[in-house]
Amino acid sequence: MKSLSQYLRQPHADNCDCSVCWVNRNWVPPKAPTCRSTPCTECRPAQWSKVNGRTHVTPAYTCEKHKPSNRPPKYWSVVSDTGKPTPFVPLREPFELVG
């Protein structure tokens, strides 16, 4: 019986048709979405590239001017404030309906 470590990190055959090999053969980097606002020189979209046969993602950066606010949008409001929440307490004793 072979151990799992003997199978890990083994090279795939040239004609391998597994999902990993298929993606590596047919992978096309996605196009960056176009920004509706005026792009500035500090903001940059995420970038995908292949480094040593592996996909490498450079994360996007958004400057302070274009970063979304931590506050919720203006239309967001409390619908109904009923006070402190009441915790659910399950009944542990059997009961009978009266009536």
N, CA, C and O of each residue as an XYZ file, in Angstrom:
396
protein
N       0.846     -1.180      0.000
C       0.000      0.000      0.000
C       0.886      1.235      0.000
O       1.813      1.346      0.802
N       0.594      2.164     -0.905
C       1.386      3.381     -1.005
C       0.798      4.448     -0.091
O      -0.414      4.516      0.116
N       1.678      5.270      0.446
C       1.204      6.342      1.326
C       0.808      7.561      0.482
O       1.177      7.675     -0.687
N       0.065      8.444      1.093
C      -0.419      9.640      0.399
C       0.735     10.535     -0.035
O       0.658     11.181     -1.080
N       1.803     10.581      0.757
C       2.931     11.451      0.420
C       3.611     11.041     -0.884
O       4.261     11.871     -1.519
N       3.476      9.778     -1.299
C       4.063      9.342     -2.561
C       3.294      9.890     -3.760
O       3.844      9.961     -4.859
N       2.015     10.283     -3.566
C       1.201     10.793     -4.662
C       1.231     12.321     -4.745
O       1.001     12.891     -5.812
N       1.514     12.978     -3.625
C       1.466     14.436     -3.603
C       2.642     15.025     -4.373
O       3.747     14.483     -4.353
N       2.392     16.123     -5.039
C       3.400     16.906     -5.760
C       4.137     16.106     -6.846
O       5.293     16.397     -7.153
N       3.478     15.114     -7.416
C       4.059     14.355     -8.511
C       3.724     15.071     -9.821
O       2.629     15.617     -9.952
N       4.643     15.080    -10.795
C       4.335     15.739    -12.066
C       3.254     14.975    -12.824
O       3.169     13.750    -12.751
N       2.442     15.717    -13.543
C       1.385     15.108    -14.347
C       1.970     14.673    -15.692
O       2.948     15.245    -16.173
N       1.369     13.676    -16.273
C       1.803     13.209    -17.596
C       1.493     14.265    -18.643
O       0.624     15.113    -18.439
N       2.211     14.214    -19.779
C       2.004     15.210    -20.837
C       0.590     15.167    -21.395
O       0.055     16.204    -21.787
N      -0.024     13.996    -21.441
C      -1.376     13.869    -21.999
C      -2.438     13.831    -20.898
O      -3.546     13.351    -21.135
N      -2.120     14.327    -19.705
C      -3.059     14.306    -18.580
C      -4.274     15.179    -18.902
O      -4.132     16.280    -19.434
N      -5.450     14.684    -18.581
C      -6.684     15.404    -18.888
C      -7.430     15.793    -17.610
O      -8.650     15.949    -17.631
N      -6.708     15.950    -16.500
C      -7.379     16.341    -15.252
C      -7.744     17.826    -15.322
O      -7.290     18.540    -16.217
N      -8.552     18.279    -14.389
C      -9.026     19.660    -14.421
C      -7.883     20.658    -14.242
O      -7.915     21.741    -14.826
N      -6.882     20.311    -13.448
C      -5.757     21.231    -13.232
C      -4.979     21.419    -14.528
O      -4.670     22.550    -14.903
N      -4.662     20.336    -15.211
C      -3.926     20.434    -16.474
C      -4.751     21.136    -17.546
O      -4.214     21.917    -18.332
N      -6.058     20.861    -17.583
C      -6.919     21.522    -18.575
C      -6.912     23.026    -18.367
O      -6.798     23.783    -19.331
N      -7.033     23.474    -17.108
C      -7.024     24.914    -16.827
C      -5.671     25.507    -17.195
O      -5.616     26.595    -17.769
N      -4.587     24.823    -16.879
C      -3.265     25.347    -17.227
C      -3.073     25.478    -18.733
O      -2.386     26.392    -19.191
N      -3.675     24.570    -19.512
C      -3.551     24.664    -20.972
C      -4.450     25.738    -21.559
O      -4.065     26.406    -22.518
N      -5.649     25.918    -20.998
C      -6.656     26.783    -21.610
C      -6.895     28.087    -20.858
O      -7.839     28.811    -21.174
N      -6.068     28.398    -19.878
C      -6.304     29.559    -19.035
C      -6.027     30.855    -19.781
O      -4.967     31.023    -20.385
N      -6.984     31.760    -19.733
C      -6.837     33.088    -20.306
C      -7.111     34.079    -19.185
O      -8.168     34.005    -18.559
N      -6.192     35.008    -18.908
C      -6.433     35.934    -17.808
C      -7.662     36.791    -18.083
O      -7.868     37.235    -19.212
N      -8.488     37.030    -17.051
C      -9.685     37.844    -17.259
C      -9.320     39.288    -17.536
O      -8.303     39.794    -17.061
N     -10.163     39.937    -18.307
C      -9.947     41.345    -18.600
C     -10.363     42.169    -17.395
O     -11.341     41.851    -16.718
N      -9.618     43.222    -17.136
C      -9.945     44.088    -16.000
C     -11.238     44.832    -16.307
O     -11.407     45.338    -17.416
N     -12.149     44.908    -15.348
C     -13.388     45.641    -15.589
C     -13.107     47.128    -15.749
O     -12.207     47.681    -15.117
N     -13.875     47.742    -16.583
C     -13.689     49.170    -16.786
C     -14.347     49.930    -15.648
O     -15.452     49.602    -15.216
N     -13.668     50.923    -15.183
C     -14.149     51.716    -14.059
C     -15.040     52.835    -14.588
O     -14.669     53.534    -15.531
N     -16.213     53.006    -13.984
C     -17.135     54.042    -14.434
C     -16.659     55.429    -14.029
O     -16.911     56.410    -14.729
N     -15.966     55.506    -12.892
C     -15.466     56.803    -12.462
C     -14.149     57.102    -13.163
O     -13.574     56.235    -13.821
N     -13.690     58.309    -13.019
C     -12.435     58.711    -13.644
C     -11.288     57.995    -12.940
O     -11.120     58.149    -11.731
N     -10.497     57.216    -13.674
C      -9.403     56.509    -13.012
C      -8.315     57.501    -12.594
O      -8.034     58.471    -13.297
N      -7.716     57.238    -11.443
C      -6.620     58.097    -11.012
C      -5.317     57.324    -11.144
O      -5.330     56.127    -11.428
N      -4.217     57.987    -10.943
C      -2.908     57.352    -11.140
C      -2.537     56.437     -9.983
O      -1.658     55.589    -10.134
N      -3.192     56.588     -8.819
C      -2.858     55.764     -7.664
C      -3.619     54.441     -7.653
O      -3.077     53.429     -7.211
N      -4.876     54.427     -8.136
C      -5.689     53.206     -8.127
C      -5.184     52.241     -9.201
O      -4.738     52.667    -10.267
N      -5.256     50.946     -8.913
C      -4.899     49.953     -9.928
C      -5.772     48.726     -9.745
O      -6.072     48.348     -8.612
N      -6.185     48.098    -10.833
C      -7.000     46.888    -10.735
C      -6.135     45.687    -10.365
O      -4.907     45.752    -10.416
N      -6.786     44.605     -9.996
C      -6.061     43.365     -9.732
C      -5.467     42.871    -11.040
O      -6.055     43.046    -12.107
N      -4.299     42.256    -10.950
C      -3.628     41.767    -12.145
C      -3.299     40.297    -11.967
O      -2.843     39.878    -10.903
N      -3.533     39.512    -13.017
C      -3.259     38.087    -13.016
C      -2.080     37.827    -13.937
O      -1.974     38.422    -15.009
N      -1.203     36.941    -13.514
C      -0.085     36.553    -14.363
C       0.314     35.126    -13.993
O      -0.112     34.587    -12.971
N       1.128     34.539    -14.837
C       1.633     33.193    -14.556
C       3.099     33.315    -14.195
O       3.886     33.895    -14.943
N       3.468     32.761    -13.033
C       4.848     32.755    -12.579
C       5.235     31.305    -12.316
O       4.643     30.647    -11.461
N       6.213     30.817    -13.038
C       6.667     29.423    -12.909
C       5.515     28.438    -13.089
O       5.452     27.432    -12.383
N       4.615     28.709    -14.011
C       3.502     27.811    -14.296
C       2.352     27.916    -13.313
O       1.383     27.165    -13.427
N       2.429     28.819    -12.355
C       1.356     28.985    -11.374
C       0.720     30.357    -11.557
O       1.384     31.319    -11.943
N      -0.569     30.429    -11.275
C      -1.279     31.692    -11.387
C      -0.926     32.572    -10.202
O      -1.009     32.142     -9.052
N      -0.533     33.800    -10.483
C      -0.154     34.762     -9.451
C      -1.075     35.972     -9.579
O      -1.237     36.516    -10.672
N      -1.675     36.392     -8.475
C      -2.595     37.525     -8.480
C      -1.989     38.663     -7.686
O      -1.635     38.498     -6.518
N      -1.869     39.830     -8.328
C      -1.469     41.037     -7.623
C      -2.756     41.729     -7.210
O      -3.557     42.099     -8.068
N      -2.972     41.914     -5.902
C      -4.251     42.478     -5.466
C      -4.454     43.909     -5.948
O      -3.501     44.642     -6.211
N      -5.710     44.274     -6.053
C      -6.061     45.623     -6.471
C      -5.746     46.602     -5.346
O      -5.679     46.226     -4.176
N      -5.557     47.846     -5.717
C      -5.336     48.898     -4.727
C      -6.264     50.054     -5.069
O      -6.357     50.476     -6.222
N      -6.946     50.555     -4.053
C      -7.842     51.693     -4.231
C      -7.361     52.812     -3.320
O      -7.158     52.600     -2.125
N      -7.179     53.995     -3.880
C      -6.704     55.126     -3.086
C      -7.791     55.585     -2.115
O      -8.949     55.184     -2.237
N      -7.419     56.417     -1.163
C      -8.356     56.902     -0.144
C      -9.520     57.663     -0.770
O     -10.641     57.609     -0.262
N      -9.265     58.362     -1.855
C     -10.304     59.173     -2.505
C     -11.417     58.293     -3.079
O     -12.587     58.670     -3.035
N     -11.060     57.126     -3.616
C     -12.031     56.258     -4.271
C     -12.472     55.075     -3.411
O     -13.307     54.282     -3.847
N     -11.933     54.941     -2.209
C     -12.287     53.832     -1.324
C     -13.712     54.033     -0.812
O     -14.054     55.139     -0.395
N     -14.546     53.004     -0.832
C     -15.912     53.162     -0.343
C     -15.932     53.458      1.151
O     -15.031     53.067      1.892
N     -16.962     54.146      1.568
C     -17.108     54.545      2.953
C     -17.428     53.345      3.831
O     -18.031     52.376      3.370
N     -17.025     53.410      5.094
C     -17.377     52.368      6.055
C     -18.817     52.513      6.519
O     -19.396     51.567      7.054
N     -19.394     53.677      6.320
C     -20.771     53.918      6.733
C     -21.729     53.323      5.705
O     -21.406     53.259      4.519
N     -22.898     52.891      6.151
C     -23.868     52.348      5.193
C     -24.418     53.463      4.309
O     -24.306     54.636      4.663
N     -25.010     53.116      3.166
C     -25.583     54.137      2.288
C     -26.674     54.936      3.000
O     -27.237     54.483      3.997
N     -26.968     56.134      2.476
C     -27.926     57.030      3.118
C     -29.328     56.437      3.191
O     -30.071     56.736      4.126
N     -29.702     55.608      2.231
C     -31.055     55.059      2.233
C     -31.231     53.989      3.299
O     -32.365     53.606      3.590
N     -30.145     53.492      3.893
C     -30.237     52.443      4.894
C     -30.743     53.045      6.201
O     -30.211     54.049      6.675
N     -31.748     52.442      6.770
C     -32.259     52.917      8.052
C     -32.824     51.741      8.833
O     -33.038     50.660      8.285
N     -33.059     51.964     10.104
C     -33.624     50.920     10.951
C     -35.108     50.821     10.641
O     -35.831     51.815     10.720
N     -35.560     49.632     10.292
C     -36.965     49.446      9.942
C     -37.822     49.438     11.190
O     -38.824     50.150     11.263
N     -37.444     48.650     12.162
C     -38.236     48.569     13.375
C     -37.311     48.243     14.536
O     -36.682     47.184     14.556
N     -37.227     49.146     15.501
C     -36.399     48.901     16.672
C     -37.322     48.472     17.797
O     -38.061     49.290     18.344
N     -37.283     47.193     18.144
C     -38.198     46.670     19.167
C     -37.544     46.589     20.530
O     -38.105     45.975     21.438
N     -36.390     47.180     20.703
C     -35.728     47.162     21.993
C     -34.716     46.036     22.086
O     -34.221     45.535     21.077
N     -34.420     45.651     23.310
C     -33.430     44.593     23.529
C     -33.953     43.258     22.997
O     -35.142     42.970     23.132
N     -33.099     42.449     22.403
C     -33.553     41.151     21.910
C     -33.875     40.214     23.070
O     -33.231     40.258     24.118
N     -34.867     39.378     22.869
C     -35.262     38.390     23.872
C     -34.651     37.053     23.477
O     -34.906     36.556     22.380
N     -33.848     36.465     24.357
C     -33.220     35.190     23.987
C     -34.240     34.062     23.942
O     -35.217     34.070     24.690
N     -34.013     33.106     23.078
C     -34.872     31.935     22.970
C     -34.458     30.945     24.049
O     -33.293     30.555     24.122
N     -35.386     30.547     24.868
C     -35.109     29.568     25.921
C     -35.933     28.318     25.620
O     -37.158     28.352     25.736
N     -35.288     27.220     25.238
C     -36.045     26.007     24.916
C     -36.631     25.375     26.183
O     -36.026     25.429     27.253
N     -37.808     24.782     26.046
C     -38.449     24.096     27.169
C     -37.830     22.716     27.324
O     -37.762     21.944     26.368
N     -37.387     22.420     28.516
C     -36.751     21.132     28.770
C     -37.731     20.157     29.446
O     -37.465     18.958     29.529
N     -38.855     20.681     29.921
C     -39.833     19.831     30.607
C     -40.996     19.554     29.669
O     -41.444     20.455     28.960
N     -41.494     18.318     29.651
C     -42.684     18.045     28.823
C     -43.903     18.743     29.410
O     -44.023     18.894     30.626
N     -44.798     19.161     28.537
C     -45.991     19.827     29.013
C     -47.203     19.284     28.259
O     -47.071     18.671     27.200
N     -48.378     19.522     28.824
C     -49.615     19.097     28.194
C     -50.465     20.319     27.914
O     -50.512     21.254     28.714
N     -51.135     20.306     26.776
C     -52.031     21.405     26.456
C     -53.305     21.271     27.303
O     -53.873     20.188     27.441
N     -53.725     22.392     27.855
C     -54.911     22.397     28.683
C     -56.070     22.907     27.827
O     -55.945     23.912     27.127
N     -57.201     22.198     27.894
C     -58.348     22.725     27.184
C     -58.996     21.793     26.326
O     -59.983     22.136     25.675
